Amino acid sequence: MKRALVLVVAVMLGGCSLFKGKPEPVRRPVAVVKPAAPGLQDPNGTPIERVPFRTGVSSATVEKMAKEQGCTGGQGAGLMTEAGPVEVYRMRCEDGAMRGKVFTARCELRQCKRM
């Protein structure tokens, strides 16, 4: 009789763990943009971040504008902001009159102007 009572108590206590509810969702870390290279900082001490190259709807238009200003070469015009009605593009000038400079343009509803 004692064995049966011990067995019933053990089953009841073991079954209680089934009613804890939903398990906690696994929290994963958010991707963080890493600095371009260790030690690179702007004059204020803020780390310089490298933005991945992405093309956008108006990349070709901005590349033509840059070429007219003497900026050529590189990967082309990369989208710096989220895609939407207003976008900012950036292009590094590796050849031409603007060598070593950056050409930036703002496009609103595919109408682009140099910044």
Secondary structure, 3 states (H helix, E strand, C coil): CHHHHHHHHHHHHHHHHHHCCCCCCCCCCCCCCCECCCCCECCCCCECECCCCCCCCCHHHHHHHHHHCCCECCCCCEECCCCCCEEEEEEECCECCCCCCEEEEEEECCEEEEC
